Structure formats: structure tokens, C-alpha cells
């Protein structure tokens, strides 16, 4: 075996694992930092590195970087993330992006894993779960299975998510995505399973470090157990890691309502959320309910 092949395999086993793992647990800055290291020029290592680097930029909402650096002549596996950046940056222009996405899917002659994942993510945002599952049907990667599981959970189909988890476990029982999938199912099941989910997230923290994503996940365990003070403390730690994390902001608002914080604090939390994520499902649903309440108030007045 040549030295360059050995070097590439060593890089793939270590650096690519670290890059992917950092992305999956929400340590996006570490993912980007590791991805900037120069890999050996062998196979598709550079491409895989770049894919997760740009995905981390998207997770940080650095859409401009992705839009500027992914060109028309970039590899086919990179281009879908430019489409995702366009969708996330300007939700108002989503119809155009959805049309482009459909054209790309129609023209896909062989499986493009990046395009499949991006399509599933966008359809998930659109609550078009049927289309997302249809796209993922032929993707047998760990990430494809994990995303399928998440969509089943969003559909409140814990039974189907559990079946999908069995496939994940058979493919790689020790993978981070498999461990997280087990915790997500435990969260959905509730009850005694909440403590098991908490321990899984804690094990990931002990092994790979603290992230806002993992802390927020632990806060959900506390919320499910009615431990709102512990949830609040955990969410404060999560927001120190990422002050604009949407899940942590929403959960903080929810916890505040149970802890009966002052109206001023609650308003401040809500305004932070609305300013940071004006087009989020939460804000759109809130605005809709607010309008419905105002209409009903007028009727009874």
C-alpha cells in the first residue's frame, strides 16, 4: 500500500470523523476549524471535508460565505448546499428555490447524497413530509436513516421511527447519530425514557464536549419531567454557548411561563426570538394565533 493511500485512510478515519462528529453534535466552529486543515489530495476527501464545512457555515447562518464560494462549476455534491443557502437566507423566495430543487431532482440520474439530504431538509421545513420520505427512500446512509427517523417523529409516528432506529443500530450501533437517534426516540416516548435520554446526551457531552444542541436536548428532558428550574439553568448554559440558538430561545420562553417570570422578562425573550427568527414556524404560528384572538375579542366586545 502506498504512503499516500495510508495517509488518506488515516485522515479519513480521524479528521473526517472529527469533522462530521463535530457537525452532528452542534460544534459547528470546531467543524469549520478542523475542515480548514489541509487534507491529502486523494479520492474525495477534500470534497467530503468541504461539504461538512459549508454545512457548518449554514448552521451558523453564514449564508453569504456559502453563496459566494460555491460556484456553478463546483462539484455536483457541493451545489445543493448553495440552493439550501438561498432557501434559508430568503424564505420569501422559497417558491423559486422549490422549483429549482424539483428540476435538480428530476435531472438526478444517479444518487447524489447531498441533493437528497438538502431536498429532505427543505421539504421538512415546508412540512411536506411525504416528499421528504419519498426522497430519502433510497438513501441507506446513516444520515439518511437518521433524517427519516426525525421526520417520522415530527409526524408523531414513534412506531415507524423505532423501526428506522433498528436499521440504524444494525448499520452502526456505536455511531454518534445512532446514539442521538435513540435519545430522540426516548424523548418522544417520555416517562422513564426521559432519564435515559438525558444520560445519552450527557455521555456525548463527556465524550465530545459541551454544545448548545446537547444542552438544549438535556433541557427538554428536564421540561418533560417538570423540572423547570433545572431546565432554565441548562438553557442559560446553552444560550451562553450560542445566544441565537432558536430551540434554546423557544424553550426558555416556555420555561419562563411555568416559572412565572416577570412580564418584562418574558417580553424581552419573545422579542429576541422574533427579531432573530421572524420567519420561523413558532413566530408565524404565534402571529396567526394572535390575529385569531384579536378577531374573537372584537366579536365579543
N, C-alpha and C positions, 0 to 999 in steps of 0.2 A: 504494500500500500504506500503510495507516495506521501511525502510530507504535507503537501497542500491538502490532500484528502483528509489526512489525520487532523490537520489544523481546522478544517471546515467542520468535521464531525465534532471536534471538541467545542468549537464555537457554538454549534447548533445545540449541543447538549447543555451548555452552560449559559452563554449570553442570550441566546434566543429564548431559553426557558425563563430567564430572569426578566427579559423584556415583556414577554407575554404574561407572565405571572403578575408583574407589577401593574400591567393594564387591567387584568381581571379583578384584582383586589382594590383598584381605585387609586393606586400610587402612580398617577399619571406623570408627574415631574420626574420620578426615578426612571420610568419607562423611557421618557424622552432622553434623559441623561445617558442611559445605557445604550440607547439606539444611536447616539451620536459617536460612539466609539467605532473605529474603522474595522469592519469585518474582513475576513479573507475574501478575495474575489473568486468565489466558487459557487456554482449552482445558483439557486435562488435565495441565498442567504441575505444578500443585500435587499432584495425585494421584500422578503418577509420582515426584515428589520424596518424598512421604510413604511410598510403597511401599518405596523403597530405604532410607529412614531406618529404618523399622521392621525391615527385613531385617537391617540392620547391628546394631540392638539385639539381635535374635535371635542373630546370630553372636557377640555379646559375652555371650550368656546372660542378658541383661537382660529376662527374660520378663515380669516384673511390669509394666514400662512398656508393653509391647505389650498385655497383657491389660487394663490399666487404661484405655488411651487409645483402643483400637479398640472402638467401641460397636456395639449392634445396628442403629443407624441409619447406621452408617458406609457409605461406598461399597462396592459388591459386590466391587470389586477389592482392597479392604483386608481384608475379613473373613476370607479364607482364612489370613492370617498370624496371626490370633488363634487359629485352630484349630491351626496349627503350633506356636504358643507353648504351648498346652495339651498337645500331644503331647510336646514336648521337655522341658517342666517336670516332667511326671509320667508317665514311661513305664509305670508300673504301671497307669495308667488308659487305656492305649492302645486297648483294645477299644472303649471308649466313643467315643474320638476317631475310630477307624477306621469305626465305624458312622455317625457324623455326616458323615464325609468321603464315604462311599458315597451317603448321602442327597443331599448337595450336588451330587455328580457326576450323580446321576440327575435332579436338578432343573435342571441346566445346559442351558438352551435354546439359548444361543449361547456361543461360545468365551469363557471367562473365563481369560485368560492366567495370572493369579495363582493361580487354583484349580488349573489344570493343573500349574503348577510346584510348588505345595505338595503336591499329590497325588503327583507323581512323587518328590519328596523323601521323603515319608513312606513310600511303597512301597519306595523304595530302602533306607531304614532297616530296613524289615521283610524285606529280601532278596526281595521279591516283584517281581522284575524284569519278569516278563511283564505284570503290571498297569501298572507304570510305563511300559513301552514302548507299551502299548496307549493309555494316556492321552496320551502325547506324540506319537502318530502324526500327529495333525492340527495340531500346533503347528510352524509353519515359521519361528519367530523364531530369532535366533542363540542365545539362551539355551536354547530348547527343543532345538535341534540339539546344542548342547554337552552338555546333560544326557543326551541319548540316547547320545552318544558315551561319556560316563563310565560309563553303565550297561553298555554293550557291553564296555568294558574290565573292569568288575567281573565280567562273565561270562566273561572270558578270550577274548572274540571280537574280537581285534585286526583281523581281516579286515573285520568289519562296522563297527567303529569307524573304520577307514580310509575306507570308503565314505561314512560320515556326514561325515567330515572334508572330503571333496571337496565336499559340499554347502555346508559352512560356508565353505570357501575361495571357492566361486563366489558366495556371497551377500555376503561382505565379507572379502577377503583380509587386510586390514590391521587388522582389529578385534582388540582385546586377547584376547577369547575365542577367536578363531581361532588366534592365536599360542600361547596356552596349550594349546589342544587339540592342536596339532602337537607341543608338548613332552610332553604326556601320552602320546601315541602313541609317541614316541621312547623314553620311559621304559619302556613296556610291551615294546617291541621289544628293548631292551637293546643290549649290544655297543657298536659305534661310535656308535650313535644316542644313547647317554647323554651324550656330549660335546656333541652338537648340542642336546640338551635343556637342558643346563647353560647354553649360550650364549644360548638363548632367554630363560631366566629372568633371566640377567644383563642382557640388553638391556632387559627390563621394569623391572628394578631401576634401571638407569641412567636410564631414561626417566621413571619414575613414583615412584621411591623404594623404600626397603627395607621389607619387611613380613615377618612371621613365616611367612606362607604361602609366599612366594617363596624365603626362606632354607631352609625345610624342604624345599621342592622340590629345591633345589640339593643339600641333604644326601643326598637319595635318589639323585641322580646319583653322588655320591661312594661311597655304600654299594654301588651296583651295580658300581662299578669296584674295590671292595675298598679304597678309600682311607678307612679308618675314622677315622684321626686328623683328616683334613680334615673328615670328616663331623661328628665330635664338635665341632670348633671352630665349624663353621657352625651346628650345633644350639644351641650355647651362645648364639650371637648371636640365634638365633630365639627362644629362651626369655627373653632379655633384653627382646625386643620384646613377647612375650606368654608369661608364665610358666605359663599354664594351657592352652596350645595342645596338644590331645590328640595330634596327629600328631607334634609335636616330642618330646613326652614318650615316646611309644611308640618312636620311632626312637632316642632317647637310650638307652633301655633295651636296645634291640637292639645298638646300637654298643658299649655297655658290656660286653656279653657277649663281643664279639670283641676288645676291648682288655683284657679280664681285669682289670677294676677290682675293688676290694675288695668283699667280700660286703656290708659295711655300706652302702657307697655304692649298690650295686645294690638292696638292700632299701629304702633311702630313696627311690630313684627309683620303685620299684614302688609303694610306699605313697602317694607323691604322686599317682601315676596312679590308683590305686584310690580314694583319697579324693575326687579331683576328678571321676572318671567311673566310679562304681560300677556303672552300668547299661550301660557301653559293650560293644561286641562283644568287644573284646580281653579285658576283665576277665571277662566271662561265659564266654568260651571257656577262659580260664586256670583259672577256678574249676572248670569242668567237667572239664578235664584233670587238675587237682589231685585231684579226688574219684576219678576213674578210677585214678589212680596209687595212692592210698591203698587202694582196693579190691584192686588187684592185689598190693600189698605184703602185705596181710593174708592173701591166698591163699597166697603163697609163704612167709610166716612159719610 
